[in-house]
Amino acid sequence: MAGSEAAWQAAKLGVNVVIHEMRPKVETFAHRTGNLAEMVCSNSFRSDDDEQNAVGLLHWEMRSADGIIMATADKHRLPAGGALAVDRDPFAEDVTAALTALPNVRVDYGEITELPRDGQWIIATGPLTSGTLGEAIRAETGADALAFFDAIAPIVYADSIDMTKAWMQSRYDKGETEEEQKAYLNCPMDKEQYEAFIDALLAADKTEFHEGETAGYFDGCLPIEVMAERGRETLRFGPMKPVGLTNPHQPDVKAYAVVQLRRDNALGTLYNIVGFQTKMKYGAQKEVLRMIPGLEDASFARLGGIHRNTFINSPTLLDSQMRLKSQPNIRFAGQITGVEGYVESAAMGLLAGRMAAADILGHPLPDVPQDSAMGALIHHITGGAEAKTFQPMNVNFGLFRPVDGLKGGRRGRKDRYKAYTDRAKEAWQEWLGASRSDAA
């Protein structure tokens, strides 16, 4: 997705493009063809609502930039309510045909095994980057582990947490400043609630691995189900330990267990459930996690999951133009940068293609405005996210800066989201107009 969109954008700006595609010569367990932009998981691009949904807004921005991925998806759209679902095989065939029909695009079917030192390059190899190229990236970036079975924890919207039950406090009030002393959000459980939670956790439907795959976890990223299977008290002496915390709502009652959440972005709009990496299926996950006091009405920016993944630590390795700091002739785009989903991957490809072409043509582009959907996403992966806990992320309104000047007090969610999208569209159109003027 990302590589196809990057190639399209760069070619449309007038530069010569070579697409290096290892398939079908080098296969993966997930792909079936050598077509570009082959969809290997869901066939959904998710919500197409550009006023109330962040991914729908991303659709709108990509359409505004004449993106090939969205144009082809619209052409092969399937009935799916408010979502954009795609007939995946004709979709990939048409993307391939459109790119190869351009006179300044060539496809070279073969594997790239080393990081090129000359020319402008975009690496958009996704979560199934070949082992050889992965080793080359690891050698350049110093990453200890690039490809692995990754268990990720859920992320909750801050405004959906019931603060009449939860409270802010770091364990033992550690920290030199008040902000540090209140860095964690705490949700208490009594013994009965804890026992019911463990029962539900053990009984929940879990994701199974593909045949032939075995899970190799990092000790620090064990799924909570694996920990719970080792003993009913394991979590209470691990990520759910209650020590060093006092509930101001009930200061005389000692919690039996405590679930902690940590701020996941600089804006404080998203909170990660600490130590709650999980392989529960999504439906079961929502049901079990909403048993936690304070999270009964939780809205999730991202649910947890486990899968083989390949991504770099973009906040430390990439600049705001998606260039590798140690080798600026290389940009990364797509899921390998730490975005999650077809649309987000293609969006990062769109930006990388335009930026690379602009550099070649001698008119570098300004940074993408943070108030646009693409700007919020690229800001998150290149500096807004916490580098130590960086994990793949879908686009969501929690990545957006709050809207100021609300009338009549706190704005409702519907009005707030509309304000986000109105502001984003204006910012995106201004940036797009400026980049088109520069290209002209």
Buried (B, 14 or more C-beta within 10 A) or exposed (E): BBBBBBBBBBBBBEBEBEBBBBBEEBEBEBBEEBBBBBBBEEBBBBBBBBBBBBBBBBBBBBBBBBBBBBBBBBEBBBEBEEBBBBBBBEBBBBBBEBBEEBEBBBBEEEEBEEBBEEEBBBBBBBBBBBEBBBBBBBEBBEBEEBBBBBBBBBBBBBEBBEEEBBBBBBBEEEEEEEEEBBBBBBBBBEEEBBBEBBBBBEEBEBBEEEEEEEEEBEEEBBBBBBBBEEEBEBBBEBBBBBEEBBBEEEEEEEBBBBBBBBBBBBBEBBBBBBBBBBBBBBEBBBEBBEBBBBBEEBBBBBBBBBBBBBBBBBBBBBBBBBBBEEBEBBBBBBBBBBBBBBBBBBBBBBBBBBBBBBBBBEEEBEBBBBBBBBBBBBBBBBBBBBEEEBBBBBBBBBBBBEBEEEEEEEBEBEBBBBBBBEBBBEBBEEBBEEBEEBBE
